[in-house]
């Protein structure tokens, strides 16, 4: 638990220091009110292990709080402000922080002149002496008890408010200080009596509630607790709970505070291992009952488990905390990105959080098949009946049909409840693939819950022969224009031709696909091993591959 102290800054209003009481904890959080001077643009934090000796400074910019992690047991802090021209304020009053002794801030005080005061200062550790400066007239502090007491002098309101600095020190000299404001008003007000018995120990993970935050007052009013209800404290002894009581009758009664301590016992050893399995392999269709089983080790048995599933809408609880290690899950809708997660906690642990958790990816997919009434391949102009069948999801299903060609994907038919599609391709499509999408009733998303491909080539009649000739006999010298002519039979006219030449560096395209059967070739370099190659494909075939090809050696020298 952290403690709060408030001290005055000479030019910066109030300064807060929060530090854990444990000797092992080193985190210190400092906070201060912004300077009332409008030109202040930033602050510098100074600290060191001796009072008034600051060995380190940190420019924190325009922050008014700063967290620092320090290894030592005793530090002293002060802050100053600066403006854009580099001018600085004087240092604030000093505040001390020790990991071995922590003085609790009693909070701002409000008293009436002439009223009797009895305010105990509470410190953790082993306090030896207490001091307090700038108390209202008539008040003093017991050096050994930390009790501020006395009768406030009748003229004390004139100098109100008082910025009181209180310190607690142990025998070795470790010091913790706080600062708070003491406001004195004219007529005296009665301080309500706060009754609050220190609560019994709780186990880590138990949130603060009415059993711990149950202070009572002698007059009507409201209570504000710190930490508040619902807070889960860290494990440890002597953790402070504070309450500020505000009376309904503020004209005659002052606010009052009280603190008690509570011990939070450590939890049992948490679960160390957790595994989860399913009796069926993923994926499975909707409507299938899948038995999920968890197994844990470590911690304290009997364990409790909580089951979750992830879908496109996020995480959803399948079953809340339960001692059963298995859960029978029957998903009702497709869930392609399905992920099952199980949490585990030990016996006696009532926190709604896992000591250990594990995920099991498990997609829920509808089953889908597609068939054709004729075997592939078929020639253009053939009528082919394609039929899809689905299970899982929600009937009646809808289907969307696509075909792939060298030009990419083309939609054959948009979403429809018809399970069959009659397809009559008009052109060859050697790489042809049919794809069908499926979605459930009520699903209007233009995307599939499941899809399936069916390779289906559409081939024209094959090209049966291909010849190539040249108007000049080989060999020929470089610079000679040679007319190459190809002739094909079979297949589907108009043919397209692609011309290549082989040289010592490999194959080179001379002319890409073109309907012209002739090509004018004018070689520029000698090429004794030259070979001319021509590819041919039928009309409508856009694949960059030959239906047949032929070579003709032709030396250039």
C-alpha positions as CSV (number, residue, x, y, z in Angstrom):
1,X,0.0,0.0,0.0
2,X,1.2,3.6,-0.7
3,X,1.1,6.5,1.8
4,X,0.4,10.1,1.0
5,X,2.1,13.2,2.5
6,X,1.6,16.8,1.6
7,X,4.2,19.5,2.1
8,X,4.5,23.2,1.2
9,X,6.7,24.5,-1.6
10,X,8.0,28.0,-1.1
11,X,6.8,29.1,-4.5
12,X,4.8,26.2,-5.8
13,X,1.8,25.6,-3.5
14,X,1.5,22.0,-2.4
15,X,3.9,19.0,-2.8
16,X,2.8,15.3,-2.4
17,X,5.0,12.3,-1.8
18,X,3.8,8.8,-2.0
19,X,6.1,5.9,-1.1
20,X,5.6,2.3,-0.1
21,X,6.3,1.3,3.5
22,X,8.1,-1.9,2.6
23,X,11.9,-1.8,2.8
24,X,12.0,-3.8,-0.4
25,X,9.9,-1.3,-2.3
26,X,11.8,1.6,-3.9
27,X,9.1,3.3,-6.0
28,X,8.5,6.9,-5.0
29,X,5.8,9.1,-6.6
30,X,6.1,12.8,-6.2
31,X,3.4,15.3,-7.0
32,X,3.0,19.1,-6.5
33,X,0.3,21.7,-7.2
34,X,1.1,23.9,-10.3
35,X,2.7,27.2,-9.5
36,X,0.2,30.1,-9.3
37,X,2.8,32.2,-11.3
38,X,1.4,32.0,-14.9
39,X,4.9,32.4,-16.4
40,X,6.2,29.1,-14.9
41,X,6.8,26.6,-17.8
42,X,8.5,23.7,-16.0
43,X,9.9,22.2,-12.8
44,X,13.2,20.7,-11.6
45,X,13.2,18.0,-9.0
46,X,16.2,17.8,-6.7
47,X,17.0,14.9,-4.3
48,X,19.8,13.4,-2.3
49,X,20.5,11.2,0.7
50,X,21.1,14.0,3.2
51,X,18.9,16.9,4.2
52,X,19.6,20.0,2.2
53,X,22.2,18.2,0.1
54,X,20.8,17.4,-3.3
55,X,23.2,15.3,-5.4
56,X,20.8,14.8,-8.3
57,X,18.3,16.9,-10.3
58,X,15.8,16.0,-12.9
59,X,14.1,18.5,-15.3
60,X,10.6,17.1,-15.5
61,X,9.3,19.7,-17.9
62,X,5.7,20.9,-17.2
63,X,4.8,17.7,-15.3
64,X,3.3,18.2,-11.8
65,X,4.0,14.6,-10.8
66,X,7.0,12.3,-11.2
67,X,7.7,8.7,-10.5
68,X,11.2,7.6,-9.5
69,X,12.7,4.2,-8.5
70,X,15.5,4.6,-6.0
71,X,17.5,1.8,-4.2
72,X,18.4,3.6,-1.0
73,X,16.6,3.8,2.3
74,X,16.5,7.6,2.8
75,X,16.1,10.5,0.4
76,X,15.3,14.2,0.6
77,X,13.4,16.1,-2.1
78,X,12.7,19.6,-3.2
79,X,11.3,21.3,-6.3
80,X,11.7,24.7,-8.0
81,X,9.9,26.2,-11.0
82,X,11.4,28.0,-14.0
83,X,10.1,30.2,-16.8
84,X,10.9,30.4,-20.5
85,X,13.7,33.0,-19.8
86,X,15.5,30.6,-17.4
87,X,14.5,32.5,-14.2
88,X,13.8,30.1,-11.3
89,X,11.9,30.2,-8.1
90,X,13.4,29.4,-4.7
91,X,13.4,25.8,-3.6
92,X,10.3,24.3,-2.1
93,X,10.3,23.1,1.5
94,X,12.0,19.8,1.8
95,X,10.2,16.5,2.1
96,X,11.9,13.3,3.3
97,X,11.1,9.7,2.3
98,X,12.4,6.5,3.8
99,X,11.7,2.9,3.0
100,X,12.2,2.1,6.8
101,X,9.7,4.5,8.3
102,X,6.6,6.1,6.7
103,X,4.6,8.9,8.3
104,X,1.0,8.9,7.3
105,X,-0.4,12.3,6.2
106,X,-3.4,13.0,8.5
107,X,-4.9,15.2,5.8
108,X,-5.8,18.9,5.8
109,X,-7.2,20.0,9.2
110,X,-10.0,22.4,9.9
111,X,-10.4,23.7,13.5
112,X,-12.1,26.6,15.3
113,X,-10.2,29.0,17.5
114,X,-10.6,28.0,21.1
115,X,-11.2,24.4,20.2
116,X,-9.4,21.5,21.8
117,X,-7.3,19.4,19.5
118,X,-6.0,15.8,19.8
119,X,-4.6,14.6,16.5
120,X,-2.4,11.4,16.5
121,X,0.2,11.1,13.8
122,X,0.6,7.5,12.6
123,X,3.9,6.1,11.3
124,X,4.9,2.6,10.2
125,X,8.3,1.2,11.1
126,X,9.8,2.0,14.5
127,X,9.3,5.8,15.1
128,X,11.5,7.3,17.9
129,X,10.7,11.0,17.7
130,X,8.2,13.3,16.1
131,X,8.4,17.0,15.3
132,X,5.9,19.5,13.8
133,X,6.5,23.1,12.8
134,X,4.2,26.0,12.0
135,X,1.3,24.6,14.1
136,X,-1.5,27.0,15.0
137,X,-1.0,28.8,18.3
138,X,-1.7,26.8,21.3
139,X,-0.8,23.4,19.8
140,X,2.2,21.2,20.3
141,X,3.3,17.7,19.5
142,X,4.5,14.9,21.8
143,X,8.0,14.1,20.7
144,X,7.7,10.4,21.6
145,X,4.0,9.9,20.9
146,X,3.4,12.0,17.8
147,X,0.2,13.3,19.4
148,X,-0.7,16.9,18.3
149,X,-2.8,18.4,21.1
150,X,-3.7,21.6,22.9
151,X,-6.3,24.4,22.7
152,X,-6.1,26.6,19.6
153,X,-5.5,30.2,20.7
154,X,-8.3,32.7,20.2
155,X,-6.3,34.8,17.7
156,X,-5.0,31.9,15.6
157,X,-7.6,32.5,12.8
158,X,-5.8,35.7,11.8
159,X,-2.8,33.8,10.4
160,X,-4.8,30.9,9.0
161,X,-4.2,28.8,7.0
162,X,-1.1,27.2,8.5
163,X,1.2,25.0,6.5
164,X,2.3,22.4,9.0
165,X,5.4,20.2,8.4
166,X,5.5,17.0,10.5
167,X,8.4,14.6,10.7
168,X,8.9,11.1,12.2
169,X,12.4,9.6,12.7
170,X,13.7,6.3,14.0
171,X,16.8,5.8,16.1
172,X,19.2,5.5,13.2
173,X,17.9,8.8,11.9
174,X,15.8,7.6,9.0
175,X,13.2,10.3,8.5
176,X,9.8,10.6,6.8
177,X,8.0,13.9,6.5
178,X,4.6,15.2,5.4
179,X,2.9,18.5,5.0
180,X,-0.7,19.5,5.4
181,X,-2.8,22.6,5.7
182,X,-4.4,23.6,9.0
183,X,-7.2,26.0,8.6
184,X,-8.4,27.8,11.8
185,X,-11.8,29.6,11.8
186,X,-13.3,31.8,14.3
187,X,-16.0,29.9,16.3
188,X,-14.9,26.5,17.5
189,X,-16.4,23.4,15.8
190,X,-16.8,20.0,17.3
191,X,-14.7,17.2,15.9
192,X,-16.9,14.1,15.2
193,X,-15.8,10.9,16.9
194,X,-14.8,8.2,14.3
195,X,-15.0,4.6,15.4
196,X,-13.2,2.1,13.3
197,X,-11.8,-1.2,14.4
198,X,-8.9,-2.6,12.5
199,X,-10.3,-5.2,10.2
200,X,-9.3,-8.9,10.2
201,X,-6.6,-10.1,7.8
202,X,-7.7,-10.9,4.3
203,X,-6.2,-13.1,1.6
204,X,-4.6,-11.6,-1.5
205,X,-7.1,-11.2,-4.2
206,X,-10.0,-10.2,-1.9
207,X,-11.3,-6.8,-2.8
208,X,-12.0,-4.2,-0.1
209,X,-15.6,-4.0,0.9
210,X,-18.1,-3.4,3.7
211,X,-16.4,-5.9,6.0
212,X,-13.2,-3.7,6.0
213,X,-14.5,-0.2,5.2
214,X,-17.0,0.1,8.1
215,X,-16.1,3.2,10.1
216,X,-18.8,4.9,12.1
217,X,-19.2,8.5,13.2
218,X,-20.9,10.2,16.2
219,X,-22.9,12.5,13.8
220,X,-24.5,12.1,10.4
221,X,-22.3,12.5,7.4
222,X,-20.4,10.8,4.6
223,X,-17.3,8.6,4.5
224,X,-14.6,8.7,1.8
225,X,-12.2,5.7,2.0
226,X,-8.7,5.5,0.6
227,X,-8.1,3.0,-0.9
228,X,-11.7,2.8,-2.1
229,X,-14.1,-0.2,-2.1
230,X,-13.2,-2.7,-4.8
231,X,-9.5,-2.2,-4.5
232,X,-7.3,-5.3,-4.4
233,X,-4.3,-4.7,-2.1
234,X,-0.9,-6.2,-2.5
235,X,0.1,-8.9,0.0
236,X,1.8,-7.5,3.1
237,X,1.3,-6.6,6.7
238,X,0.4,-3.2,8.2
239,X,-1.2,-1.8,5.1
240,X,-3.0,1.5,5.9
241,X,-6.7,2.2,5.3
242,X,-7.8,5.8,5.7
243,X,-11.2,7.5,5.9
244,X,-12.2,11.1,5.7
245,X,-15.6,11.9,7.3
246,X,-17.5,14.9,6.2
247,X,-20.4,15.9,8.6
248,X,-23.7,16.9,7.2
249,X,-23.7,19.8,9.7
250,X,-20.6,21.6,8.5
251,X,-21.5,24.7,10.5
252,X,-20.9,23.0,13.8
253,X,-18.7,20.0,13.0
254,X,-15.4,19.6,11.3
255,X,-14.3,16.9,9.0
256,X,-12.5,14.1,10.7
257,X,-10.1,11.4,9.6
258,X,-9.0,8.1,10.9
259,X,-6.6,5.3,9.8
260,X,-6.3,1.7,10.6
261,X,-4.0,-1.1,9.3
262,X,-4.8,-4.4,7.6
263,X,-2.8,-7.5,6.8
264,X,-3.1,-9.1,3.4
265,X,-1.8,-12.6,3.4
266,X,-0.1,-14.0,0.4
267,X,-2.0,-16.3,-2.0
268,X,-1.4,-20.0,-2.2
269,X,1.1,-21.1,-4.8
270,X,-0.7,-20.4,-8.1
271,X,-1.3,-22.9,-10.9
272,X,1.9,-23.6,-12.8
273,X,0.7,-25.6,-15.8
274,X,-2.5,-25.7,-17.8
275,X,-3.3,-27.7,-20.9
276,X,-6.5,-28.0,-23.0
277,X,-7.6,-30.5,-25.6
278,X,-10.6,-31.3,-27.8
279,X,-12.0,-34.7,-28.6
280,X,-12.4,-33.8,-32.2
281,X,-9.9,-32.2,-34.6
282,X,-10.6,-28.7,-36.0
283,X,-12.3,-27.6,-38.1
284,X,-15.8,-28.9,-37.4
285,X,-19.1,-27.8,-38.8
286,X,-21.8,-25.9,-36.8
287,X,-24.0,-28.2,-34.7
288,X,-21.1,-30.6,-33.8
289,X,-20.7,-31.3,-30.1
290,X,-17.0,-30.9,-29.1
291,X,-15.8,-31.9,-25.7
292,X,-13.1,-29.6,-24.3
293,X,-11.0,-30.8,-21.4
294,X,-8.6,-28.9,-19.2
295,X,-5.8,-30.3,-17.0
296,X,-3.9,-28.2,-14.5
297,X,-1.0,-28.7,-12.1
298,X,0.4,-26.6,-9.2
299,X,-1.8,-24.3,-7.2
300,X,-4.5,-25.8,-4.9
301,X,-7.0,-28.4,-6.0
302,X,-9.9,-28.6,-6.6
303,X,-9.5,-26.1,-9.4
304,X,-12.1,-24.0,-11.1
305,X,-12.3,-23.4,-14.8
306,X,-13.8,-20.6,-17.0
307,X,-14.3,-21.2,-20.7
308,X,-14.3,-18.5,-23.5
309,X,-14.7,-18.5,-27.2
310,X,-13.4,-15.8,-29.7
311,X,-15.3,-14.9,-32.8
312,X,-15.6,-11.9,-35.2
313,X,-17.6,-10.1,-32.5
314,X,-15.0,-10.6,-29.8
315,X,-14.7,-12.8,-26.7
316,X,-17.7,-14.5,-25.1
317,X,-18.0,-16.6,-22.0
318,X,-19.0,-20.2,-22.8
319,X,-19.2,-21.3,-19.1
320,X,-18.5,-19.3,-15.9
321,X,-16.3,-20.6,-13.1
322,X,-17.0,-24.2,-12.5
323,X,-15.2,-27.2,-10.9
324,X,-15.9,-29.4,-14.0
325,X,-12.7,-29.9,-16.0
326,X,-14.6,-30.6,-19.2
327,X,-17.1,-28.5,-21.2
328,X,-19.4,-29.8,-24.0
329,X,-19.5,-27.1,-26.7
330,X,-22.0,-27.2,-29.5
331,X,-21.3,-24.1,-31.8
332,X,-24.4,-23.1,-33.8
333,X,-22.8,-20.8,-36.4
334,X,-19.6,-20.8,-38.5
335,X,-16.6,-19.2,-36.9
336,X,-13.6,-19.3,-39.1
337,X,-11.3,-17.5,-36.6
338,X,-12.7,-19.5,-33.7
339,X,-10.4,-19.7,-30.6
340,X,-11.3,-21.4,-27.3
341,X,-9.7,-20.1,-24.1
342,X,-9.8,-21.6,-20.7
343,X,-8.9,-19.9,-17.4
344,X,-8.0,-21.8,-14.2
345,X,-7.8,-20.7,-10.5
346,X,-7.1,-22.5,-7.3
347,X,-9.5,-23.6,-4.6
348,X,-10.4,-20.7,-2.3
349,X,-9.5,-18.1,-5.0
350,X,-12.6,-16.0,-5.8
351,X,-10.9,-13.4,-8.0
352,X,-12.4,-13.3,-11.5
353,X,-9.0,-13.6,-13.1
354,X,-6.9,-16.6,-14.2
355,X,-3.9,-17.9,-12.4
356,X,-3.1,-19.5,-15.7
357,X,-4.8,-19.6,-19.2
358,X,-4.3,-21.3,-22.5
359,X,-5.8,-21.0,-26.0
360,X,-7.0,-23.7,-28.4
361,X,-7.5,-22.5,-32.0
362,X,-10.7,-24.2,-33.2
363,X,-12.3,-23.1,-36.5
364,X,-16.0,-23.8,-37.0
365,X,-16.6,-24.1,-40.8
366,X,-19.6,-25.3,-42.8
367,X,-18.9,-28.3,-45.1
368,X,-19.0,-27.6,-48.8
369,X,-18.5,-29.8,-51.9
370,X,-18.8,-29.0,-55.6
371,X,-19.1,-31.4,-58.6
372,X,-19.5,-31.2,-62.4
373,X,-21.7,-33.5,-64.5
374,X,-18.9,-33.8,-67.1
375,X,-15.2,-34.6,-66.5
376,X,-12.5,-32.1,-67.2
377,X,-11.3,-31.1,-69.7
378,X,-14.1,-30.0,-72.1
379,X,-14.0,-27.9,-75.3
380,X,-15.5,-24.4,-75.6
381,X,-19.3,-24.5,-76.2
382,X,-19.9,-27.5,-73.9
383,X,-22.7,-27.0,-71.3
384,X,-21.5,-28.1,-67.9
385,X,-23.7,-28.4,-64.8
386,X,-21.9,-27.4,-61.6
387,X,-23.6,-28.4,-58.3
388,X,-22.7,-27.4,-54.7
389,X,-23.7,-29.1,-51.5
390,X,-23.3,-27.7,-48.0
391,X,-23.8,-28.7,-44.4
392,X,-23.5,-26.8,-41.2
393,X,-24.4,-23.1,-40.9
394,X,-28.1,-22.1,-41.4
395,X,-30.2,-23.2,-44.4
396,X,-31.3,-22.2,-47.0
397,X,-27.8,-21.5,-48.1
398,X,-26.7,-19.0,-50.8
399,X,-24.0,-19.6,-53.4
400,X,-21.8,-17.4,-55.6
401,X,-19.9,-18.8,-58.6
402,X,-16.6,-17.7,-60.0
403,X,-14.2,-18.9,-62.8
404,X,-10.4,-18.3,-63.0
405,X,-8.7,-17.7,-66.3
406,X,-5.4,-16.2,-67.4
407,X,-7.1,-12.8,-67.1
408,X,-8.0,-13.4,-63.4
409,X,-11.2,-14.2,-61.5
410,X,-14.6,-13.5,-63.1
411,X,-18.0,-13.9,-61.4
412,X,-20.2,-16.4,-63.2
413,X,-23.3,-15.9,-60.9
414,X,-24.0,-13.7,-57.9
415,X,-25.5,-14.9,-54.6
416,X,-28.5,-17.2,-55.1
417,X,-30.2,-20.1,-53.3
418,X,-29.8,-22.2,-56.4
419,X,-27.4,-25.1,-55.7
420,X,-26.6,-25.6,-59.4
421,X,-25.2,-23.4,-62.1
422,X,-25.2,-24.2,-65.9
423,X,-21.9,-23.1,-67.4
424,X,-21.2,-22.9,-71.1
425,X,-17.6,-21.6,-71.6
426,X,-17.0,-19.9,-75.0
427,X,-13.2,-19.8,-75.2
428,X,-10.3,-22.1,-74.3
429,X,-9.2,-21.7,-70.7
430,X,-6.3,-24.2,-69.9
431,X,-5.8,-22.9,-66.3
432,X,-9.5,-22.8,-65.7
433,X,-10.7,-23.2,-62.0
434,X,-14.3,-23.0,-60.7
435,X,-14.8,-21.5,-57.3
436,X,-18.0,-21.5,-55.3
437,X,-18.7,-19.4,-52.2
438,X,-21.3,-20.3,-49.6
439,X,-23.0,-18.3,-46.9
440,X,-25.9,-19.1,-44.4
441,X,-29.4,-17.7,-44.5
442,X,-29.6,-14.2,-43.0
443,X,-25.9,-13.5,-43.8
444,X,-25.7,-10.6,-46.2
445,X,-21.9,-10.2,-46.1
446,X,-20.3,-10.4,-49.6
447,X,-17.8,-12.9,-48.4
448,X,-17.8,-16.7,-48.0
449,X,-18.3,-18.6,-44.8
450,X,-16.7,-21.4,-46.8
451,X,-15.3,-21.7,-50.3
452,X,-14.1,-24.5,-52.5
453,X,-12.2,-24.7,-55.8
454,X,-12.7,-27.2,-58.6
455,X,-9.9,-27.2,-61.3
456,X,-11.6,-27.4,-64.7
457,X,-9.7,-26.8,-67.9
458,X,-11.4,-25.7,-71.1
459,X,-9.3,-26.8,-74.1
460,X,-9.9,-26.2,-77.8
461,X,-9.0,-28.7,-80.5
462,X,-5.2,-29.2,-80.3
463,X,-2.8,-27.7,-82.8
464,X,-1.5,-30.7,-84.7
465,X,1.4,-29.3,-86.8
466,X,3.7,-26.3,-86.8
467,X,6.4,-25.6,-89.3
468,X,8.9,-22.7,-89.7
469,X,10.8,-21.6,-92.8
470,X,13.2,-18.8,-93.8
471,X,13.4,-16.9,-97.2
472,X,17.2,-17.2,-97.1
473,X,19.2,-20.3,-96.5
474,X,21.6,-20.5,-93.5
475,X,24.2,-19.4,-92.8
476,X,23.9,-15.6,-93.3
477,X,26.2,-12.8,-92.2
478,X,25.1,-10.2,-89.5
479,X,23.0,-7.3,-90.9
480,X,21.1,-9.6,-93.3
481,X,17.3,-9.2,-93.1
482,X,15.7,-12.7,-92.9
483,X,12.0,-13.3,-93.2
484,X,10.8,-16.2,-90.9
485,X,7.4,-17.7,-91.6
486,X,5.4,-20.1,-89.4
487,X,2.5,-22.3,-90.5
488,X,0.1,-24.3,-88.2
489,X,-2.8,-26.7,-88.5
490,X,-5.4,-27.8,-86.1
491,X,-6.4,-25.9,-83.0
492,X,-8.5,-22.7,-83.2
493,X,-7.6,-19.9,-85.7
494,X,-6.6,-17.1,-85.5
495,X,-3.3,-18.4,-84.2
496,X,-0.8,-16.3,-82.3
497,X,2.9,-16.7,-82.5
498,X,5.9,-15.9,-80.3
499,X,9.5,-15.8,-81.7
500,X,12.7,-16.7,-79.8
501,X,16.4,-17.0,-80.7
502,X,19.1,-19.0,-78.9
503,X,22.6,-17.5,-78.6
504,X,25.6,-18.2,-76.3
505,X,23.9,-16.1,-73.6
506,X,20.6,-18.1,-73.7
507,X,17.1,-17.6,-75.1
508,X,15.9,-14.1,-76.1
509,X,12.4,-13.1,-77.2
510,X,12.5,-11.6,-80.6
511,X,8.8,-10.9,-80.9
512,X,6.0,-11.4,-78.3
513,X,2.6,-13.0,-79.1
514,X,1.3,-11.7,-82.3
515,X,-1.2,-12.8,-84.9
516,X,1.3,-12.3,-87.8
517,X,2.8,-15.6,-88.9
518,X,5.9,-13.9,-90.3
519,X,8.8,-12.1,-88.5
520,X,11.5,-9.9,-90.1
521,X,14.8,-10.8,-88.3
522,X,17.9,-8.8,-88.8
523,X,20.7,-10.2,-86.6
524,X,23.4,-7.8,-85.6
525,X,26.1,-10.1,-84.2
526,X,27.6,-13.4,-85.3
527,X,25.9,-16.4,-83.7
528,X,27.2,-19.7,-85.0
529,X,25.0,-21.8,-82.8
530,X,21.8,-19.7,-83.4
531,X,18.5,-21.5,-83.2
532,X,15.1,-19.9,-84.0
533,X,12.1,-21.2,-82.0
534,X,8.5,-20.3,-82.6
535,X,5.6,-20.9,-80.2
536,X,2.0,-21.1,-81.3
537,X,-1.3,-20.9,-79.4
538,X,-5.0,-21.0,-80.5
539,X,-7.4,-18.1,-80.6
540,X,-8.8,-17.3,-77.1
541,X,-5.8,-18.9,-75.4
542,X,-4.1,-16.2,-73.3
543,X,-1.7,-18.4,-71.5
544,X,2.0,-17.5,-72.0
545,X,2.9,-21.0,-73.0
546,X,2.9,-22.8,-76.4
547,X,0.3,-25.4,-77.4
548,X,3.2,-26.6,-79.6
549,X,6.6,-25.3,-80.7
550,X,9.3,-26.0,-83.3
551,X,13.0,-25.1,-83.7
552,X,15.1,-24.2,-86.8
553,X,18.9,-24.0,-86.5
554,X,20.1,-20.9,-88.3
555,X,23.8,-19.9,-88.0
556,X,24.8,-16.2,-88.3
557,X,28.5,-16.0,-89.3
